[in-house]
């Protein structure tokens, strides 16, 4: 059997794997992307709520957004591909108990250059109807909004191919071993020899690491996203999150996309939409959004997917401490769509230059776990 060679093997053709592939190939490196599914964006990327935002609580995540959102906002101008960016905004409804901490986060966001508006309940209700009981106010991010993750991922795939990257779909990685010059990867009945491996397998990243004998502390947690029946409010609802309960919603055409992420659940590849969880979401949400009582639900239009979750709900980006030619870019804990531009640039810098100067990824190192590092509080 012949052995293929590449400077870098990227495992996973979701949005982060595609971004890495493009940025690496653009730097002149030979890149092979191995993807178990039949095409790109068929895993977690295509099953997200598609939100992008700057409203985080840690400087590290804010900086990732401040690099990434301008890329999405100008993607068509830069690269000639429409990625469906729409600045519908994120509207965060803040309970009294979180107001002081939230305002501290807003101050940090503004200090770093993020546009954020502080609203009272009356101003916020002009955008979407809600019960303001127990709320101190709201914040709105005018840069925040949504993209089309399929379009973004496929754009990077196409641009990566144009720069020489090779994509191998329906190619499940079965074994990974070290060799003197890097790594030996078995997948889909073929073999690859490469200098670096990039683990961009999303919720499956822990399993991929285990194939190489490496501990990558990322596991899968199911998300469920529901779609309403058509409604007649002409407003476009921003991605609105009740921070008291975690319930969220946004417009999706003439419907409402809504949900509640259960990050307390155990790791596991649980499949399907759970009617009991839907009932819990509706009962929880109706206290803040009373109009949900009359909102029909389109179960056929609803879907499920996975978050790849790390111990502190922030990504792992960088060399593995036990293998410096192994780069992890995973564990985004629901934020992989919005931070893919920064992650791709960072990984390309690490491999091509030995360091990244474009974005600061020191907060996302493997060895942070157990340290006294700032934990991201805005996880939704």
N, C-alpha and C positions, 0 to 999 in steps of 0.2 A: 504494500500500500504506500502510495506517495504521501509525503508530508508537506502540507502547505506552510508557507512562512509569511510572517507579518511582523512589523515593528510592534503593533499593539493588537490584541484581541479584545474587543468589547463584548461583554456578555449582556445581552438585553437590547432590544430595539424599541423600547418605550421612549418617552420624550427626552429623558436624560441620556440614555444610550445614544440616541440619534444626535443630540447636541454635542456630546463628546466626540462622536465619530466625525462630524463635520469639522469641529474646531481642530481635532488632531490631523485630519487629512489636509485641512487648509494650511497647516504648518509643514506639510511635506512628508508626513509619516505615512507608511503603508498600514492600512487599517482593515481588519476583518471583523465583522459584526455577526455574532451568532445569536439567533433568536429561535426559541422553541415553538412559537406560534407561526401561523402561515403568512403573517405579514406584520408590519409595524403598527404600533399603537393599539394592539388587540388585548393587552392586559389592563393594568390599572390606569394607564394614560387615557384610554378611551372610555373609562367608567368613572371619571371624576366629576365634580361639580363645576370645574373649569374656571375657578376664581383666581384672580391675581391681585395682590395688595401690598401696601407698605406698612399697614398698621400692625406691627409686631411690638413686643416689649423688650427685646434684647437688641443691642446695637448690631450684633453680628447678622441677625436675620434682616434687620432694617437695611443694612448695607447690601445684602444679597438682592433685596427687592429694588433698591435704588439703582443697582446695575441692570437688573433684569427687566423691570417695567419699561424703561425707555427703549429697550431693544424691541419688545413686543409692540409698543406704541408706534415705532417707526420701521417695523419689519418689512413692510411692502416697499417702502422708499429705499431701504438698505439693500434688500435682497430680491425684490420683485415678486414676493409671495405674500398673498393675503392670509393672515392667520386668525382672522375673525375677532381682532381686539375691539372691544366696546367699553367705553368708559362709563359704565352704569354706576360705578362707585360701590363702596362697602359702607353700610350704615350700621354702626355698633350701638346697641341700646344698653346703657350702662347702669347697673343697680347702684343704689346709694353706698352699699358696703364696698364697692370696687372703685368708686369715683376718684378718691385721692390717688390710688395707685395708677388708675387709668390716665389721670391728668399728668402724672409723672412720666408715663410712657409717651404721651402726646408731646410733652416738652422735649423728650429725647428724639422723637421722630422729627420734630421741627428743627432741632439743633443740627441734625444730620442732613437736613434739606428736604424732608418729605412734606408734601402739602397735605395738611389735615385741618378740617374745620370742626369747631366745637359748637353744637347746636342745643337749644332747649327742646323740650318735648313738642311744643307747638310747631317749631320749624321742622323737626324730624317727621312729624305726621303729615306734612305736605307731600312727602315722598311715598309713604305707605301708612295704612291705618294700623294703630296698635293701642293697647291699654297701657297708660303710663304709670300705673300703680307701682310704687317701689323704685322707680327710676329716678336717677339724679340728672340725667341728660343723655346726650348721644354725641358720637363723632362720625364724621363723613370724610372719606378719602376720595377726592375727585380724580386722582390717577387710577384708583382701584377699579376693578371691573372684571371682565371675563375675556377669554380667548376661546378659540376652537382648538382643543388639544390635538385632534386628528390632523387638522391642517398644519399646525406648527410642527408636529412630529414628522409628517410626510415631507414638509418643506426641507427640514434638516436632512432627512434621508436622501432626497433628490440632490441637494447641494453637496452632501458627502460623496455620493456616487460620482458627481461631476468632478470632484477633487480626487477621485481614485479609490475611495473606500469600496469594499466588497461586502455585500449583505447576503447572509445565508439563512433563509427562513426555513421553518420546519426542522430546525437543527438543535436538538436538545443536548446540552452539555452532560456528558456521562462520566468524565474523569479529568482531573487536573493534577499534574505532577510538576515539581521543579526540575529544571535541567540547568547545566552550567551557565547557559546564556539567558535564562529567564524561566519560561514555562512551556510545558507540553500539554496541549488540550485535546481531549477526545470528544467528538460531538457528531451526531448524525452519521456514524460510520466512517468519519473522516478524522484526520489528525492535523493539528496546527502547532508549529513551533514559533514562539514569539518572545520578544524582550519584556513586554509588560502585559498584564491583564488588567482590564478595567471592569469591575464588578458593578454593573448598572442594572441588576436584575430585580429591582424594586422589592416587593414583598417576598420574593424568593431569594434575596441576597444572602440570607443566613445559610440557606441550603447550598448555594453556590460556593460560599466560603468553606463550608464543611467538606466539599469535594476536594479542596486543596489542603485540608487539615488546619484551617484557620477559623478562629472564632470571630464571627461578624454578628454583633448583637442587634439583629434586626429580625422582626417577625411579622406575620400577617394578621391584620385585624379587619374584619368585614365592615364595609360601609354600605348603607342602603339609602338610595336617593329616590324620592317619590315625585310624581307628576300629578298635578291637579287636572280636573276637567277644564274645558275652556271657561274663561270668565270675561266680564265686559268692562273692567276698569281700564281706561285708556293709558294710564300711567305705566311707565317702565319702572318696576320696583328694583331698587339697588339690592345687592346681596346683603340682606338684613339679618343680623344675628342678635338674638336676645342673650346677652352675656349672663343673665341670671339662670337660664335653663340650658343654654346651648342650642336651642332650636334656631334654624335658619330658613330663609326663603329668598327667592329672587324670581324675576320674570323670565319666562322662557316662551317667547312668542306671545300667544294669547292665553298662556297657562302659567301656573306657578310651580316652580321647582322647589322642593322643601325637604328637610330632613333633620336628623339629630345624630351626631356621631357618638358611638358607645366605645370610648377609649378604655373603659374599665373591663371590657371583655377579655377573656383569655385569648392567647394567640391560637390561630388555627385557620385552615382554609375552609371555613363554613360557606356553603353555597346557597344562593337563592334569596328571594325577598320573603321576609318573615311577617305574616299578617299580624302577629301579636306585637312586634316592634312597631309596625305602622300604627296600631291602636295606641301604643304608648306615646308615640310622637304626636299624634293628633290631640290626645288628652293633655299632654304637656304644653303643646303650643297654643291651644285654644284660650288658655288663661291670658296670654299676651296678645294673641290675635283672635279676638272673638269671632270674627267673620269666617274662621276656619270651620265653624259648626255647619255652615251652609256650603262648604267647599267640597265638591265631588273629587274623587280620586281615580285616576287612570292607572290601574294596576299593570296593564299591558305596557304602558309607557314608562313605568318605573324600572329601576335597575339596581344592581349591586356590584361591588368591586372590593378592592383591598387597599388599605394603607400599609406601607412598609414602615413599621414603628420602631424607633430607637428608645433606649432607656429614658432619655430626657426630651423626647418629642422634637428633636432637632436633627438635621442630617449628619451623616458621617461622610466627610469629603477629605480624602488624603491617603497617604501610604499606610498600609497595615504595619503595625509595630513589629510583627514577626516576619515580614516579607516586604522589603522596600520596593520591589518591582510589581507589587500588587496594589492597585489603587481602588479604593471603595468610593462610590458615589451613590449613596443609598440612605434609607432610614429617614426620609424627608417627613414622615409622619403627617402626610396630607398636603405638603407644600411643594411637592416635586414639580408640578406644572409651573408654578410661578417663579421658581428659582433655577429652572433649567438653563437659561442663557448664562448666568453666572457660573453654574456648576461646570458647564462644558468648557468655558474659557479657563477656569481654574485647573481642571484636569489636564487640558492641553499644555498649560504652562508648567505643571508639575513634571510631565513626561518630557516635553521638548526642551525645557530650560532648567529643570531640577527645582524650580520654585515658581510660585505664581505672584505676580506683582499687580495684577488687575483688580482682584478682590481679595479681601482678608479672610482666609479660611481657617485661621489658627484656632478659632473657637470650636471648629467641627472636627478636630483631631480625635482619633480613637482613644488616646490616653486621657481624655478629659473626664471620663467616667470615674466617679469617686472623688474628683476634685471639687472644690467649692466654686463652681461656675454658675453663671446666671442661667436659670431655667426659663425657657419660653413659656409665658402664661397664655398668650393668645393662640391657642391651638384649636382650630375649627376649620 
